[in-house]
Amino acid sequence: MAKTGIIFGTDTGKTRKIAKQIYKALDCDEVAKPININRCSIDDLLAFDNLIIGTPTLGEGQLPGLSVDCESESWEEIADNLESADFSGKTIALYGLGDQEGYPDEFVDALGELYDIFSATGATLVGRWPNSGYEFNSSTALDGDEFVGLVLDLDNQSALTEERLTQWLAIIKPELGL
């Protein structure tokens, strides 16, 4: 089995697209093909030594499936059970998609929510990202001057996506033993 899993939640397909880009960029047998979170169980996640997990932020800052105005079920089935799981010994890198102009008051808040959930499980979280180059009012994914994972804004800064992704992967690869 592959050592590292790439898991994503999505509503529009953009987070899946980034998951596929990550998989292609890492290009090694130790990384499994990306899997939608709605096709995973806790045991599936625990089977990996490392996880790269991505999510968009929907509604008023929620994970897909937890937003009242979202029909996606991507995180709904698993989110509550994650809090009681033991991810000790697992290394997790997070990435989040958001729209800093359309939602400046809850920019990538779902990323912050994932960080809180996985922090409570004993996992080692890696891949923090600087907040410079973004313009927003508030984000629960912010810790000091850094985001708790890679932040991508495909709506307003798509031209920066490839460069940011390449830089972030260079940061997390050694942490994931890749």
N, C-alpha and C positions, 0 to 999 in steps of 0.2 A: 504494500500500500504506500501511496505517496506520503511524504512527511508533512507537507503543507497543503492545507485546503484553502480555496478561495470561495468565500460564501458571500452572497449579496441578497439584499432585499431591493425590490424595485416596484415602480408603479408605471413608469413610462418607457422603461427599457434602457435609460441612460446609465444607470448603475451597473446593469449587466454588461453594457458596452465597455465600461471602464474595467470591469472584472476580466473581460476577454483580453483587453489590452495588457493588463497586468500579467495574465497567463502567458501571452505571446512574448512579452518582454523578458520574463523569467526563463522561459524556454528550457526547462530541465525536467527530468523524470521524477524528481522529488516533489513536484508541484502537480496537484490534481486539477483536472478541468473545473472551471467555475460551476458552482451549484447554487440554485435559488434557495433561499432559506425556507420557502414553503415546501421544499422537497427534502428537508432535513429533520432529523430528530436530535435530541441532546446527545445520544450515543454516537450518532454520525459525527457530530462536532468533536466529541471527546476522542474519537479514533485518530485524529490528527495530533501531531506534536505541536504544530503551529497553525495559526489561522490568520488569513487576511480577510477582514470583514468590511463590507461596504453597505451604505444606506443613503437614500435621499432623505430630505426632511419634507414632510407634508403638513398640510393644514396649519395648525398653530404651533408647529414645531415638533410634531410627533413622528415616530417611526411609521412606515407604511403598514396599514392594517390596524393601527391603534388610533388613527385619526377618525373622528366621526364622519367626516365628509369623504372618506376614502373607501373604495370598494375592494381594494387589494387586501389579501389576507397574509401577506408575506411574513410579518412578524407576530401576528395575532396568536397563532397556535403555540409558539415556542417562548415568547417573551417572559411570561410568568414563571415558567419552569426553569429558565436560565438562572434566576436568582438563587435557587436552591442547589444548583449543580456545582461540582468541585472541579475547577479548571486549574488547580495547583499544578505547577510544572509545565503548563502550556504557555506559549508566547503568542500574543495576539497583536496585530497591527490593524488599525482602523482607518477607513477613509469615508468621507461624507461628501455628498453633493448638496448644494444649496444655491439660492438666488439672493445675492446680497442687495440688489436694488428692489426687487419685488417684496422681499421679506427681511428687511434690515433689522427687525426687532426679535427675530427668532432664527437668525442665520445659522444653519447647520445644527440646530438644537438636537436633532435625532442622533447625531454623532456624539454629543454630550450624554445623551440618554444611554447609548450603547456603552460608552466608557464607564458610566456609573454602574451599569449592570455587570459588566465583565470585571471591573475592579473588585466588586463584592464577591466574586467567585474564586479569588486567589490567583488569577492569571497574571502573568507579567505582560504589561502593555508597553509597546514600543512604537516608534514612528511619529513622535510629536512633530508639529509643523509650525513655522513662524507665521504670525498674523499680519506681517507687513505685506502690502500690496492689495489688501482688501479694504472695502469701505462698507461698514455696517454699524448698527447701533448697539446690538446686544447679541450674545451667543453663549449658551450653556456649554459649548464645546471649547470654550476658551479657559485656559489655566495660565494666569499671568500674561505673558506676551506670546504664548504659544497655544495653538490648537492641540487637542489631544490626539489628533491624527491628521492625515492629509485632507485638505479642503479644496474642492474643485467647484467652480461656478461655470458650468457649461452654457448658461444663459447669457452671461455678461463678459466672461473672460475665457472663452473657449480656445483662443489663440495661445493661452498660457498652459493649457492642460498637458500637452506632451512633455514640455520642459519640467513642469512641476512633478509629473508622474515619474519621469526619469530620475530626478534628484531624490525623490522620496524613496524609490526602489533602491537606490544606492545606499541610503541610510538604513533601510530595514533588512536588506539581504544578509549582512553579517549577523544581525540580531536573530534572524531566522535560521542561520547556519546554511545559507544557500550560496 
